[in-house]
Amino acid sequence: MKRLLCALLCAAMALLCGCTGAGGTESASSKSAVSSLPPTPSVSSTSSTQSTPSSSSTPSSSSAPAISSTPPVVPTTAGEFADYSNKKICWGQGVIVNEKNQPVTCPQYNQKYGKYGAVFMGTNEKNIYLTFDEGYENGYTAKILDVLKEKNVSAVFFVTYDYVSKNAALVQRMIDEGHIVGNHSWSHPSMPNKSDDEVKSEIQKLHDYVLKNFGYSMNLFRPPMGEFSERTLAITQSLGYKTVLWSFAYLDYDTKNQPTEEKAFSRVTGAEHGGAVYLLHAVSATNTAILGRVIDNMRSNGYSIAKFDV
C-alpha cells in the first residue's frame, strides 16, 4: 500500500512540475541556473491560471519603443493578460530538418507565434545570425569580441543584470563595436512561472538599468532557458520587445564537459542553414576557439553573417 501511494504521489508531482515532451517523455532539466540549453519544444502540463500579480515593480513611463527610447508603459491591471494561454513551451529546435537543412519546427513556430513578435529563424535565406547568451563571465567574451571585430561581424549578446552589473567594460565594448545588446531578464527565471507584473519587472528593470548606465535602449528579449508561453510573449511584445529564440543550439554551456574543437566545429557548421539564428554560450572555451573558422566556413558556403534585423 505504501509503495502504491508513493507511486501515485510521484505521478501527480510529475504532472505538476517541469515540461513534458510532445512524445510523452519528460524533458531534461537545465543544468545551470544561468546558462543552459533547453530541451526540444514541449508543452508544460502546468495550469494556465496565472499567479496573483505582484506590485513590486511598475514599468517607468516613456515614449514609443525605439533604439533611443524606453519601451512604453503598460497598465498593470490584474487579469490584463488572463485571456492568453500560460502553457509553458520549453523551446529547442529539435533534430528533424527539411531539404534546406532548416529545423522543421522553426517555420512552424514563426507562423504560430509571429503575431506576438517571436522569432525562431530569419526569413532571409542568405543570412545567418550569431547570438551569444551572457549569464556570467567566464573569461572568453573579450576574445569573442576580438574575433568578431577581426571578421567584421555583428552579433547579439543577451545579458542578465548579474552580467551587466559585473562586466560594464565588456558591455560598453559590445555597444561601441556595433553589436546588439539584448535583454535576458533581471534574474533569469522561468517566465511562465511569474505573474504579469513580475514578467514586466524582469524585462523593464534590466531595460532601465542598461538605459541609465550605458545610454542604450534594448528591444530584443530572449526568455531564460527558452521557456515561454503565449501570455509571456504577449507581455513582452507589449513592452516594445521582440522575443528571439533560435534555430541552432547545442551542448556548449557545460564548462566542465566541453566538446573537442573538431567535434564542435563539425556540429556547428553541419547545421548551417539559411536564416539560421545561432545560440552560442560565451562561457564556452571551445566556441571561442573555433569561432573564426566557423565564420569563414559560413561565408565560404555563401552565407552573410548579418546584423540581426528580423
C-alpha positions as CSV (number, residue, x, y, z in Angstrom):
1,M,0.0,0.0,0.0
2,K,2.8,2.4,0.9
3,R,4.5,1.7,-2.4
4,L,1.3,2.3,-4.3
5,L,0.7,5.6,-2.5
6,C,4.3,6.7,-3.3
7,A,3.9,5.9,-7.0
8,L,0.6,7.8,-7.2
9,L,2.2,10.8,-5.4
10,C,5.3,10.8,-7.8
11,A,3.0,10.7,-10.8
12,A,1.0,13.6,-9.5
13,M,4.2,15.6,-9.0
14,A,5.4,14.8,-12.5
15,L,2.3,16.3,-13.9
16,L,2.7,19.5,-11.9
17,C,6.4,20.1,-12.5
18,G,8.7,20.8,-15.5
19,C,8.0,20.4,-19.2
20,T,6.7,17.2,-20.7
21,G,7.8,16.4,-24.2
22,A,5.2,16.0,-27.1
23,G,6.1,12.4,-27.2
24,G,5.2,11.9,-23.6
25,T,8.8,11.8,-22.2
26,E,9.9,14.2,-19.6
27,S,12.3,16.9,-20.7
28,A,15.7,17.1,-19.2
29,S,16.0,19.9,-16.6
30,S,18.5,22.7,-17.1
31,K,22.0,22.1,-15.6
32,S,22.7,25.7,-14.8
33,A,20.6,28.5,-13.3
34,V,22.3,31.0,-15.5
35,S,23.3,29.3,-18.8
36,S,21.5,26.2,-20.0
37,L,20.3,24.6,-23.2
38,P,16.5,23.9,-23.2
39,P,15.1,20.7,-24.5
40,T,13.2,20.2,-27.7
41,P,9.9,22.1,-28.0
42,S,7.4,20.8,-25.4
43,V,4.3,22.0,-23.6
44,S,4.2,22.0,-19.8
45,S,1.2,20.5,-18.1
46,T,1.2,23.3,-15.5
47,S,-2.1,25.2,-15.2
48,S,-2.7,28.2,-17.4
49,T,-4.1,30.1,-14.5
50,Q,-1.7,33.0,-13.8
51,S,-0.3,33.9,-10.5
52,T,-1.6,36.8,-8.5
53,P,0.2,39.9,-9.9
54,S,2.9,41.4,-7.7
55,S,3.1,45.2,-7.0
56,S,6.9,45.1,-6.5
57,S,7.7,46.8,-9.8
58,T,5.9,49.2,-12.1
59,P,7.4,50.0,-15.6
60,S,8.6,53.5,-15.9
61,S,6.9,55.9,-18.3
62,S,8.4,56.7,-21.6
63,S,7.9,57.2,-25.4
64,A,7.3,54.6,-28.1
65,P,9.8,51.8,-28.4
66,A,12.9,52.5,-30.5
67,I,16.6,52.2,-30.2
68,S,16.9,55.6,-28.5
69,S,13.9,55.4,-26.2
70,T,12.4,53.4,-23.3
71,P,9.5,50.9,-24.1
72,P,6.0,52.3,-23.4
73,V,4.2,51.9,-20.1
74,V,1.8,49.1,-20.0
75,P,-1.0,49.2,-17.3
76,T,-0.6,46.7,-14.6
77,T,-4.2,45.9,-14.1
78,A,-4.9,42.4,-12.7
79,G,-6.0,40.0,-15.3
80,E,-4.9,42.1,-18.2
81,F,-3.4,39.1,-20.0
82,A,-5.8,36.5,-18.5
83,D,-7.1,35.5,-21.9
84,Y,-3.7,34.3,-23.1
85,S,-2.6,30.7,-22.6
86,N,0.1,30.2,-20.0
87,K,1.1,26.7,-21.0
88,K,4.8,26.6,-20.8
89,I,6.7,25.9,-24.0
90,C,10.3,24.7,-23.5
91,W,12.0,25.6,-26.7
92,G,14.6,23.6,-28.5
93,Q,14.9,23.4,-32.3
94,G,14.8,19.6,-32.5
95,V,16.7,17.3,-34.9
96,I,14.3,16.9,-37.9
97,V,15.3,19.2,-40.8
98,N,13.8,20.0,-44.2
99,E,15.6,19.8,-47.6
100,K,17.3,23.1,-46.8
101,N,18.7,21.8,-43.5
102,Q,16.3,24.1,-41.6
103,P,14.7,22.6,-38.4
104,V,11.1,22.0,-39.4
105,T,9.9,23.4,-36.1
106,C,11.2,26.9,-36.8
107,P,9.0,28.0,-39.7
108,Q,6.0,26.4,-37.9
109,Y,6.7,28.3,-34.7
110,N,7.5,31.5,-36.6
111,Q,4.0,31.3,-38.1
112,K,2.3,30.3,-34.8
113,Y,3.9,32.9,-32.6
114,G,5.0,35.6,-35.0
115,K,1.9,37.6,-34.1
116,Y,3.5,38.1,-30.7
117,G,6.8,39.3,-32.1
118,A,8.5,36.0,-31.6
119,V,11.4,34.9,-34.0
120,F,12.8,31.4,-34.2
121,M,14.5,31.7,-37.5
122,G,15.1,34.5,-40.0
123,T,13.3,34.6,-43.4
124,N,16.3,35.9,-45.5
125,E,17.9,32.7,-46.5
126,K,21.2,34.4,-47.5
127,N,21.8,35.4,-43.9
128,I,23.0,33.7,-40.7
129,Y,22.7,35.5,-37.3
130,L,25.0,34.9,-34.4
131,T,23.8,35.4,-30.9
132,F,25.5,34.8,-27.5
133,D,24.0,34.3,-24.1
134,E,25.8,36.0,-21.3
135,G,24.6,34.7,-17.9
136,Y,28.1,35.1,-16.3
137,E,31.6,35.9,-17.5
138,N,34.0,33.0,-17.9
139,G,36.9,34.9,-19.4
140,Y,36.1,34.5,-23.1
141,T,33.9,37.4,-24.1
142,A,36.9,39.7,-24.9
143,K,38.4,37.1,-27.2
144,I,35.0,36.6,-28.9
145,L,34.7,40.3,-29.4
146,D,38.3,40.3,-30.9
147,V,37.3,37.6,-33.4
148,L,34.1,39.4,-34.4
149,K,35.9,42.6,-34.9
150,E,38.6,40.9,-37.0
151,K,35.9,39.3,-39.1
152,N,33.7,42.4,-39.3
153,V,30.7,40.6,-37.8
154,S,27.9,42.0,-35.7
155,A,26.3,39.7,-33.1
156,V,23.6,39.9,-30.4
157,F,24.7,39.5,-26.8
158,F,21.8,38.6,-24.4
159,V,22.7,39.8,-20.9
160,T,21.3,39.5,-17.4
161,Y,21.5,42.0,-14.6
162,D,24.2,40.0,-12.9
163,Y,26.3,40.1,-16.1
164,V,26.0,43.8,-16.8
165,S,26.5,44.9,-13.2
166,K,29.8,43.0,-13.0
167,N,31.1,43.5,-16.6
168,A,30.4,47.1,-17.5
169,A,33.5,47.4,-19.6
170,L,32.6,44.4,-21.8
171,V,29.1,45.6,-22.2
172,Q,30.3,49.1,-23.2
173,R,32.7,47.5,-25.7
174,M,29.8,45.5,-27.3
175,I,27.9,48.7,-27.8
176,D,30.9,50.7,-29.0
177,E,31.8,48.0,-31.6
178,G,28.3,47.9,-33.1
179,H,26.9,44.8,-31.6
180,I,23.3,44.5,-30.3
181,V,22.8,44.1,-26.6
182,G,19.7,42.1,-25.8
183,N,17.7,41.6,-22.6
184,H,17.9,38.2,-21.0
185,S,16.0,39.2,-17.9
186,W,16.9,40.6,-14.5
187,S,17.2,37.4,-12.5
188,H,17.0,34.6,-15.1
189,P,13.7,33.0,-14.0
190,S,11.2,30.8,-16.0
191,M,8.9,33.5,-17.2
192,P,5.7,31.5,-17.4
193,N,6.1,30.9,-13.6
194,K,5.8,34.6,-13.0
195,S,2.8,36.9,-12.7
196,D,2.1,39.6,-15.2
197,D,3.7,42.3,-13.1
198,E,6.7,40.1,-12.4
199,V,7.3,39.3,-16.1
200,K,7.2,43.0,-16.8
201,S,9.5,43.8,-14.0
202,E,12.1,41.2,-15.1
203,I,12.3,42.9,-18.5
204,Q,11.7,46.5,-17.5
205,K,14.2,46.7,-14.6
206,L,17.0,45.5,-16.8
207,H,16.0,47.7,-19.6
208,D,16.0,50.8,-17.3
209,Y,19.3,49.8,-15.8
210,V,21.1,49.5,-19.1
211,L,19.5,52.7,-20.4
212,K,20.6,54.6,-17.3
213,N,24.1,53.2,-17.1
214,F,25.0,52.8,-20.8
215,G,22.6,55.2,-22.6
216,Y,21.5,52.2,-24.6
217,S,17.9,51.0,-25.2
218,M,17.3,47.3,-25.7
219,N,14.4,45.9,-27.8
220,L,15.3,42.2,-28.2
221,F,14.4,39.7,-25.4
222,R,15.5,36.1,-25.0
223,P,13.5,34.2,-22.4
224,P,15.7,32.3,-19.9
225,M,16.1,28.6,-20.7
226,G,13.9,29.2,-23.8
227,E,10.8,28.9,-21.7
228,F,7.8,31.0,-22.7
229,S,4.0,30.9,-23.1
230,E,1.6,32.9,-25.2
231,R,1.0,35.1,-22.1
232,T,4.6,35.9,-21.6
233,L,5.1,36.6,-25.3
234,A,2.2,39.0,-25.3
235,I,3.5,40.8,-22.3
236,T,7.0,41.0,-23.8
237,Q,5.5,42.4,-27.0
238,S,3.5,45.0,-25.1
239,L,6.8,46.4,-23.6
240,G,8.1,47.1,-27.1
241,Y,10.3,44.0,-27.4
242,K,10.7,41.1,-29.9
243,T,11.3,37.7,-28.4
244,V,14.3,36.0,-30.1
245,L,14.7,32.2,-29.8
246,W,17.0,30.2,-32.1
247,S,17.2,27.6,-34.8
248,F,20.5,26.1,-33.6
249,A,21.9,25.4,-30.2
250,Y,24.0,22.6,-28.8
251,L,25.6,21.4,-25.6
252,D,28.2,24.1,-25.3
253,Y,27.3,25.5,-21.9
254,D,28.8,22.9,-19.6
255,T,32.3,24.3,-18.9
256,K,33.5,21.1,-17.3
257,N,32.5,19.0,-20.3
258,Q,33.4,20.9,-23.4
259,P,33.4,19.1,-26.8
260,T,36.6,18.9,-28.7
261,E,37.2,21.7,-31.2
262,E,36.8,19.3,-34.2
263,K,33.5,17.8,-32.9
264,A,32.2,21.3,-32.1
265,F,33.2,22.6,-35.5
266,S,31.5,19.7,-37.3
267,R,28.4,20.1,-35.2
268,V,28.1,23.9,-35.7
269,T,29.0,24.1,-39.4
270,G,27.0,20.9,-40.2
271,A,23.8,22.8,-39.0
272,E,24.2,25.8,-41.3
273,H,21.0,26.9,-43.0
274,G,19.5,30.0,-44.5
275,G,18.0,32.3,-41.9
276,A,19.7,30.5,-39.0
277,V,19.7,32.1,-35.6
278,Y,22.7,30.6,-33.8
279,L,22.6,30.4,-30.0
280,L,26.2,30.1,-28.6
281,H,27.2,30.4,-25.0
282,A,30.0,32.8,-24.3
283,V,31.2,30.7,-21.4
284,S,32.4,28.0,-23.8
285,A,36.2,27.7,-24.4
286,T,35.5,25.6,-27.5
287,N,33.1,28.1,-29.1
288,T,35.8,30.8,-28.6
289,A,38.5,28.7,-30.2
290,I,36.5,27.8,-33.3
291,L,34.6,31.0,-33.9
292,G,36.8,32.4,-36.6
293,R,36.9,29.2,-38.5
294,V,33.1,28.9,-38.2
295,I,32.6,32.4,-39.6
296,D,35.0,31.6,-42.5
297,N,33.1,28.3,-43.3
298,M,29.7,30.0,-43.3
299,R,31.0,32.7,-45.7
300,S,32.7,30.1,-48.0
301,N,29.2,28.4,-48.2
302,G,27.7,31.6,-49.5
303,Y,26.1,33.0,-46.3
304,S,26.3,36.5,-45.0
305,I,26.8,36.8,-41.2
306,A,24.3,39.6,-40.8
307,K,23.4,42.1,-38.1
308,F,20.1,40.9,-36.6
309,D,17.3,42.8,-38.4
310,V,14.5,40.2,-38.4
